[in-house]
Amino acid sequence: MSRRRTVSTKKKLALLLSAATVAGGGAFVMASTSNASQTPTVKSAAESTVCQGLATALGNNERFIEGQRANPDAQSEARIANREAVIAQIKVQQEASGCGVGESAQDSQASQPAPSAPAGGAGDAGAGDAGAGDAGNAGAGEAGNAGDGGGAAASGQQVCNGSTVTLSGEGGAPAASSNQFPAGTKLKVTNLDNNKSTTVEVTSVSGSCALLNNAAFEQVREPGKFLIRRALIEKVG
């Protein structure tokens, strides 16, 4: 009798150990599957309009910095520091939007920025001024740069045909930057997808025809988008 009880007890222990092993393995698999499902998916610019807009904004700022380093003047260091701060903010937005941080694209419609006018104009406000910091340095020499008239276009004329519009990431009152129009030029930008428009003054140089700062872009943007594919840009002053 005692031998039968001993054998029965051993079998019970073996069964319990087997059950525990199976349960533990199942829990491990479930935990692994759960962790895998929680891994965030990173979207590329090709997969998301939001990511494409942010990548374009990043690329335009990078191109502006390249232009300043290639043709520096007395204010270039401050402009570069300003744009580097803007790039850092764009990367924060990329991460928050689930985009590839640091992914960069450039507006294919935009030409390379022309050299700035010699220092001694209205002057930059330095790295901390994200709004109109480059106001006196857009350079009248860019007036003939655009293929469809550029800075020489008559008031009320459509310019930059086919260009997309995105945001620069800069703060301040509504304003624009451009590689084709000098400071003081007024541009009317209309988003043809929602018929919203804004009229802004060019205050600085950028790597594209019309780059809106955050406040101006908010006036014409569609919710959740950082790129205007169908834009009408007019020189109005």
RODO-2510 file (C-alpha; in nm, 4 decimals, decimal comma):
residues 237
     n   res          X          Y          Z
     1     m     0,0000     0,0000     0,0000
     2     s     0,2758     0,2405     0,0957
     3     r     0,4547     0,1705    -0,2341
     4     r     0,1408     0,2525    -0,4310
     5     r     0,1039     0,5829    -0,2463
     6     t     0,4692     0,6699    -0,3158
     7     v     0,4329     0,6025    -0,6872
     8     s     0,1113     0,7981    -0,6991
     9     t     0,2735     1,0944    -0,5264
    10     k     0,5676     1,0960    -0,7712
    11     k     0,3296     1,0940    -1,0634
    12     k     0,1370     1,3829    -0,9183
    13     l     0,4560     1,5849    -0,8734
    14     a     0,5637     1,5115    -1,2301
    15     l     0,2264     1,6193    -1,3625
    16     l     0,2353     1,9383    -1,1589
    17     l     0,5849     2,0231    -1,2855
    18     s     0,4799     1,9607    -1,6443
    19     a     0,1751     2,1818    -1,6059
    20     a     0,3837     2,4584    -1,4524
    21     t     0,6332     2,4384    -1,7376
    22     v     0,3608     2,4615    -2,0012
    23     a     0,1923     2,7521    -1,8225
    24     g     0,5207     2,9366    -1,7895
    25     g     0,6009     2,8870    -2,1563
    26     g     0,2587     3,0142    -2,2545
    27     a     0,3004     3,3219    -2,0374
    28     f     0,6399     3,3912    -2,1956
    29     v     0,4961     3,3658    -2,5453
    30     m     0,2065     3,5939    -2,4547
    31     a     0,4424     3,8481    -2,2986
    32     s     0,6681     3,8410    -2,6039
    33     t     0,3719     3,8878    -2,8369
    34     s     0,2395     4,1737    -2,6249
    35     n     0,5752     4,3506    -2,6241
    36     a     0,6071     4,3105    -2,9974
    37     s     0,2625     4,4594    -3,0542
    38     q     0,3552     4,7621    -2,8426
    39     t     0,6596     4,8478    -3,0556
    40     p     0,5736     5,1774    -3,2321
    41     t     0,5681     5,1794    -3,6113
    42     v     0,7876     5,4474    -3,7661
    43     k     0,6380     5,6055    -4,0780
    44     s     0,8418     5,7422    -4,3652
    45     a     0,7712     6,0547    -4,5683
    46     a     0,6424     5,8364    -4,8507
    47     e     0,3826     5,6796    -4,6205
    48     s     0,2472     5,9885    -4,4486
    49     t     0,1597     6,3408    -4,5605
    50     v     0,2439     6,4661    -4,2117
    51     c     0,5873     6,3043    -4,2258
    52     q     0,6467     6,4357    -4,5754
    53     g     0,5683     6,7911    -4,4688
    54     l     0,8016     6,7695    -4,1701
    55     a     1,0761     6,6116    -4,3820
    56     t     1,0406     6,8907    -4,6381
    57     a     1,0568     7,1573    -4,3677
    58     l     1,3684     6,9914    -4,2271
    59     g     1,5291     6,9684    -4,5709
    60     n     1,4571     7,3318    -4,6535
    61     n     1,6195     7,4463    -4,3307
    62     e     1,9209     7,2226    -4,3934
    63     r     1,9558     7,3638    -4,7432
    64     f     1,9383     7,7173    -4,6058
    65     i     2,2212     7,6364    -4,3645
    66     e     2,4277     7,4884    -4,6485
    67     g     2,3786     7,8067    -4,8493
    68     q     2,4865     8,0248    -4,5579
    69     r     2,7999     7,8175    -4,5036
    70     a     2,8841     7,8284    -4,8726
    71     n     2,8394     8,2081    -4,8910
    72     p     2,8864     8,3412    -4,5372
    73     d     2,8549     8,7015    -4,4294
    74     a     2,8613     8,8805    -4,0949
    75     q     2,5164     8,7523    -3,9988
    76     s     2,5487     8,3912    -4,1159
    77     e     2,6513     8,2508    -3,7791
    78     a     2,3378     8,3880    -3,6104
    79     r     2,1132     8,2674    -3,8930
    80     i     2,2637     7,9187    -3,8799
    81     a     2,2170     7,8973    -3,5027
    82     n     1,8554     8,0054    -3,5461
    83     r     1,7834     7,7431    -3,8103
    84     e     1,9591     7,4715    -3,6112
    85     a     1,7189     7,5442    -3,3254
    86     v     1,4293     7,5198    -3,5721
    87     i     1,5595     7,1835    -3,6984
    88     a     1,5728     7,0532    -3,3411
    89     q     1,2067     7,1485    -3,2957
    90     i     1,1069     6,9817    -3,6221
    91     k     1,2745     6,6599    -3,5037
    92     v     1,0669     6,6761    -3,1854
    93     q     0,7543     6,7039    -3,4025
    94     q     0,8701     6,4107    -3,6158
    95     e     0,9069     6,1898    -3,3095
    96     a     0,5687     6,2969    -3,1716
    97     s     0,4044     6,2202    -3,5086
    98     g     0,5606     5,8743    -3,5382
    99     c     0,7855     5,9800    -3,8261
   100     g     1,1473     5,8898    -3,8850
   101     v     1,3425     6,1406    -3,6767
   102     g     1,5896     6,3280    -3,8942
   103     e     1,4342     6,2197    -4,2254
   104     s     1,4936     6,5025    -4,4681
   105     a     1,3502     6,5996    -4,8053
   106     q     1,3733     6,9151    -5,0095
   107     d     1,1174     7,0932    -5,2212
   108     s     1,2050     6,9862    -5,5752
   109     q     1,0463     7,3026    -5,7150
   110     a     1,2779     7,5316    -5,5215
   111     s     1,6074     7,6542    -5,6556
   112     q     1,9202     7,6887    -5,4473
   113     p     1,9259     8,0045    -5,2314
   114     a     2,1227     8,2933    -5,3710
   115     p     2,3909     8,4615    -5,1581
   116     s     2,2627     8,7146    -4,9086
   117     a     2,3172     9,0843    -4,9562
   118     p     2,6251     9,2307    -4,7864
   119     a     2,5943     9,2880    -4,4142
   120     g     2,4868     9,6352    -4,3141
   121     g     2,1181     9,6234    -4,4046
   122     a     1,8457     9,5965    -4,1446
   123     g     2,0522     9,3351    -3,9634
   124     d     1,9664     9,0087    -3,7945
   125     a     1,8235     8,9890    -3,4471
   126     g     2,0414     8,6890    -3,3670
   127     a     1,9820     8,3228    -3,2973
   128     g     1,6955     8,3716    -3,0551
   129     d     1,4722     8,5661    -3,2951
   130     a     1,2777     8,3028    -3,4834
   131     g     1,0363     8,5453    -3,6497
   132     a     1,1854     8,8272    -3,8548
   133     g     1,5484     8,7686    -3,7664
   134     d     1,6754     8,7875    -4,1238
   135     a     1,4624     9,0849    -4,2227
   136     g     1,7350     9,2934    -4,3842
   137     n     1,9285     9,0177    -4,5502
   138     a     1,7079     8,8588    -4,8140
   139     g     1,8998     9,0491    -5,0803
   140     a     1,7533     9,2339    -5,3744
   141     g     1,9933     9,0390    -5,5953
   142     e     1,7518     8,7460    -5,5865
   143     a     1,4865     8,9414    -5,7738
   144     g     1,5400     8,7685    -6,1068
   145     n     1,5957     8,4218    -5,9689
   146     a     1,2538     8,2690    -6,0309
   147     g     1,1815     8,0866    -6,3529
   148     d     0,8300     8,2365    -6,3705
   149     g     0,9175     8,5950    -6,2930
   150     g     1,0432     8,5709    -5,9354
   151     g     1,1001     8,8979    -5,7533
   152     a     1,0531     9,0899    -6,0778
   153     a     0,6906     8,9734    -6,1088
   154     a     0,4242     9,2439    -6,1211
   155     s     0,1946     9,2917    -5,8237
   156     g    -0,1018     9,0538    -5,8374
   157     q     0,0811     8,8041    -6,0588
   158     q     0,0854     8,4324    -5,9828
   159     v     0,4388     8,3116    -5,9060
   160     c     0,6201     7,9878    -5,8244
   161     n     0,3846     7,7724    -6,0303
   162     g     0,3822     7,4129    -5,9082
   163     s     0,5606     7,4811    -5,5805
   164     t     0,4457     7,3085    -5,2675
   165     v     0,4317     7,5061    -4,9425
   166     t     0,5346     7,3928    -4,5985
   167     l     0,6288     7,5489    -4,2662
   168     s     0,9685     7,6682    -4,1530
   169     g     0,9146     7,5794    -3,7876
   170     e     0,9820     7,9400    -3,6842
   171     g     0,7707     8,1307    -3,4361
   172     g     0,6615     8,4933    -3,4316
   173     a     0,3901     8,6839    -3,6147
   174     p     0,2736     8,5453    -3,9532
   175     a     0,5569     8,5825    -4,2042
   176     a     0,7312     8,4042    -4,4897
   177     s     1,0840     8,3426    -4,6097
   178     s     1,1890     8,2992    -4,9706
   179     n     1,4836     8,2405    -5,2011
   180     q     1,3189     8,4377    -5,4811
   181     f     1,1771     8,7542    -5,3249
   182     p     1,3516     9,0253    -5,1207
   183     a     1,2477     9,1257    -4,7723
   184     g     0,9381     9,3430    -4,7696
   185     t     0,7663     9,1575    -5,0561
   186     k     0,4071     9,0628    -4,9774
   187     l     0,2856     8,7202    -5,0881
   188     k    -0,0651     8,5790    -5,0815
   189     v    -0,0655     8,2017    -5,0299
   190     t    -0,3860     8,0079    -5,0935
   191     n    -0,4384     7,6424    -5,0069
   192     l    -0,6525     7,5194    -5,2958
   193     d    -0,7595     7,2126    -5,0975
   194     n    -0,9540     7,4191    -4,8431
   195     n    -0,9592     7,7656    -5,0085
   196     k    -0,7947     7,9283    -4,7071
   197     s    -0,5460     8,2036    -4,7758
   198     t    -0,3022     8,4279    -4,5917
   199     t    -0,1113     8,7367    -4,6975
   200     v     0,2343     8,7605    -4,5439
   201     e     0,5497     8,9666    -4,5751
   202     v     0,8808     8,8080    -4,6683
   203     t     1,1189     8,8684    -4,3791
   204     s     1,4089     8,6304    -4,4436
   205     v     1,5849     8,3973    -4,6835
   206     s     1,4979     8,0274    -4,7131
   207     g     1,5618     7,7384    -4,9466
   208     s     1,2262     7,7544    -5,1260
   209     c     1,0000     8,0000    -5,3059
   210     a     0,7629     8,0522    -5,0131
   211     l     0,8212     7,9014    -4,6710
   212     l     0,5608     7,9999    -4,4101
   213     n     0,6390     8,0310    -4,0430
   214     n     0,4200     7,8475    -3,7921
   215     a     0,1636     8,1254    -3,7417
   216     a     0,1124     8,1814    -4,1151
   217     f     0,0924     7,8109    -4,1915
   218     e    -0,1753     7,7631    -3,9251
   219     q    -0,3968     8,0087    -4,1144
   220     v    -0,4087     7,7911    -4,4261
   221     r    -0,3294     7,4382    -4,3133
   222     e    -0,5568     7,1374    -4,3130
   223     p    -0,5783     6,9634    -3,9735
   224     g    -0,2885     6,7251    -3,9165
   225     k    -0,1011     6,8222    -4,2339
   226     f     0,2376     6,9895    -4,2669
   227     l     0,2466     7,0243    -4,6454
   228     i     0,0302     7,2084    -4,8989
   229     r     0,0503     7,0233    -5,2284
   230     r    -0,1911     7,2466    -5,4216
   231     a    -0,0922     7,6025    -5,3484
   232     l    -0,1555     7,9289    -5,5321
   233     i     0,1153     8,1870    -5,4580
   234     e     0,0653     8,5466    -5,5697
   235     k     0,2866     8,8500    -5,5337
   236     v     0,0612     9,1255    -5,4018
   237     g     0,3061     9,3912    -5,2903
***
